[in-house]
Amino acid sequence: REKLYTNLISARLKLKAPRKELYELLEKAEREFPQAYLFLGWQAALCFDEGRLDEARTLSGKCLAVSREEQAQTAECMTTSGVANLPVFESLAARIARARGEEAEEAEHLRRSLSLWPGQKEVLRRYLQVIELWPDERQIGCLKQLFAGKNTDVLEVLLAEGVPSAVTQHFLRRPAGSYAAAAAAGDWGQAADLAAAEVRAAREDGGRDQRGWTDVQR
């Protein structure tokens, strides 16, 4: 029956059913399946959308408390809420905290969300914005912990978009003397010189390729 509730409420959400109907369905499902944190999370999301921040925070806290308790008891979440929803609800809690002006709480929820799914580009982008005023060593330590043994492609892309710093230098390790290394270090004079050299080399290569193609045609 839990799965049936999940399917029904999911469909009604997609159809933008009246809020009164959605709340009634969610409350009924929650009473019958108190360990299925998905229903609490959906209620929190609805409250947040309506600007009811205090209620959203309370429901979000209950949702995450139930999910963490279940994780502590089992290797995998056994309800239909599923592990996949956890990073989503952590990032929802982060958005609620941000709306309430609670930056430290926001940072913690963003960290928890990323620890479960580090590939969330927009969540990571916001996390980098939140921690950018922290000391470089603290930023590096937090990011190293989050991405230990994990793919860092998304992190590198976002860092490359930002202002060069000790953090970008740490994670964007590039061969010494390359444009990427100079850019990561903020040495734009050297970066410009290297870029100009690459353009000249590309023109020379293109000229050789063109002459070679002309020889082949002959």
KAPE-V876565 format. One record per residue. N is the residue number from 1. RES is the residue in one small letter. PSI is psi in radians with two decimals (none if undefined). Layout:
n = {N/N}
res = {RES/RES}
psi = {PSI/PSI}
This chain:
n = {1/2/3/4/5/6/7/8/9/10/11/12/13/14/15/16/17/18/19/20/21/22/23/24/25/26/27/28/29/30/31/32/33/34/35/36/37/38/39/40/41/42/43/44/45/46/47/48/49/50/51/52/53/54/55/56/57/58/59/60/61/62/63/64/65/66/67/68/69/70/71/72/73/74/75/76/77/78/79/80/81/82/83/84/85/86/87/88/89/90/91/92/93/94/95/96/97/98/99/100/101/102/103/104/105/106/107/108/109/110/111/112/113/114/115/116/117/118/119/120/121/122/123/124/125/126/127/128/129/130/131/132/133/134/135/136/137/138/139/140/141/142/143/144/145/146/147/148/149/150/151/152/153/154/155/156/157/158/159/160/161/162/163/164/165/166/167/168/169/170/171/172/173/174/175/176/177/178/179/180/181/182/183/184/185/186/187/188/189/190/191/192/193/194/195/196/197/198/199/200/201/202/203/204/205/206/207/208/209/210/211/212/213/214/215/216/217/218}
res = {r/e/k/l/y/t/n/l/i/s/a/r/l/k/l/k/a/p/r/k/e/l/y/e/l/l/e/k/a/e/r/e/f/p/q/a/y/l/f/l/g/w/q/a/a/l/c/f/d/e/g/r/l/d/e/a/r/t/l/s/g/k/c/l/a/v/s/r/e/e/q/a/q/t/a/e/c/m/t/t/s/g/v/a/n/l/p/v/f/e/s/l/a/a/r/i/a/r/a/r/g/e/e/a/e/e/a/e/h/l/r/r/s/l/s/l/w/p/g/q/k/e/v/l/r/r/y/l/q/v/i/e/l/w/p/d/e/r/q/i/g/c/l/k/q/l/f/a/g/k/n/t/d/v/l/e/v/l/l/a/e/g/v/p/s/a/v/t/q/h/f/l/r/r/p/a/g/s/y/a/a/a/a/a/a/g/d/w/g/q/a/a/d/l/a/a/a/e/v/r/a/a/r/e/d/g/g/r/d/q/r/g/w/t/d/v/q/r}
psi = {-0.54/-0.78/-0.63/-0.74/-0.78/-0.81/-0.78/-0.85/-0.69/-0.77/-0.73/-0.60/-0.76/-0.58/0.02/0.90/2.79/2.45/-0.68/-0.77/-0.74/-0.79/-0.70/-0.77/-0.77/-0.72/-0.68/-0.76/-0.68/-0.71/-0.68/-0.56/1.29/-0.32/-0.03/1.57/-0.25/-0.69/-0.66/-0.71/-0.71/-0.70/-0.74/-0.73/-0.72/-0.78/-0.71/-0.75/-0.53/0.02/0.23/1.37/-0.66/-0.80/-0.71/-0.75/-0.74/-0.83/-0.70/-0.73/-0.73/-0.75/-0.85/-0.59/-0.76/-0.76/-0.69/-0.65/-0.71/-0.69/-0.64/-0.46/-0.46/2.73/-0.56/2.63/2.21/-0.23/2.98/-0.12/-0.73/2.69/-0.56/-0.44/-0.26/-0.86/-0.53/-0.75/-0.48/-0.71/-0.53/-0.77/-0.61/-0.72/-0.66/-0.79/-0.72/-0.75/-0.48/0.01/0.41/1.45/-0.71/-0.73/-0.68/-0.82/-0.70/-0.72/-0.66/-0.74/-0.78/-0.72/-0.79/-0.54/-0.46/-0.56/1.51/-0.21/0.14/1.81/-0.85/-0.61/-0.75/-0.68/-0.79/-0.68/-0.73/-0.64/-0.69/-0.67/0.02/-0.37/-0.10/2.76/2.54/-0.73/-0.67/-0.76/-0.84/-0.76/-0.76/-0.76/-0.66/-0.71/-0.73/-0.67/0.26/2.06/0.21/2.83/2.27/0.26/-0.84/-0.73/-0.79/-0.69/-0.80/-0.68/-0.65/-0.42/-0.33/-3.02/2.32/2.45/3.14/-0.53/-0.81/-0.66/-0.64/-0.75/-0.40/1.05/2.11/2.76/2.35/2.44/0.08/2.79/-0.76/-0.70/-0.75/-0.72/-0.74/-0.55/-0.14/0.25/1.43/-0.40/-0.87/-0.67/-0.72/-0.74/-0.77/-0.68/-0.73/-0.70/-0.66/-0.65/-0.78/-0.75/-0.69/-0.68/-0.73/-0.77/-0.72/-0.69/-0.75/-0.72/-0.72/-0.75/-0.67/-0.71/-0.66/-0.70/-0.72/-0.74/-0.60/none}
